[in-house]
Amino acid sequence: MRAVAVLLVLLALAGCGGTVQVDPPVPQGEAVAACDKLATLLPATLDGDERGDSTPESPYVAVWGPGTIALRCGVPRPARMAPTDRLQEIRGVGWFADPERPALFTAVTDIAYVEVTVGGEHVAAEVLADLSDPIAQATARPRGSAQPG
């Protein structure tokens, strides 16, 4: 339900200048360090849009353009994602596409879930491809570290 509210705020603010309001997630455990690292790796420009500001300020949120692209790192596992769902793999990152919200995608990694909303004229596959490399880099486990059980 919270993601629906985020999407509605983003769509309402699309086309308006200024700061975009996005509900920041609260990452837990290993996701905190991964999300902190991801914040340093995100592009300044994404699919032709410059990175913008969000409110409240959070290192776990990034927006581009007038809020038509928004990223939230450290969100909970998508409620609609079933163990049997197939993920679309883009550059080594598995993406869950929410069947009820076509603009909402979640990167599924061992360390963190990263939610991306893609609206407006943007092509989701291109945006997700551009975000997959930094997400993969931020959530990579160091060699020799144990996998979660």
Secondary structure, DSSP 4 states (H G I P E B T S, - for coil): -HHHHHHHHHHHHTT--SPEE-------THHHHHHHHHHHHS-SEETTEEB--EES--TTEEEETTTTEEEEEEEPPPTT--TTPPPEEETTEEEEEPTT-TTEEEEE-SS-EEEEEE-TT--HHHHHHHHHHHHHHHHPPPTTPPPP-
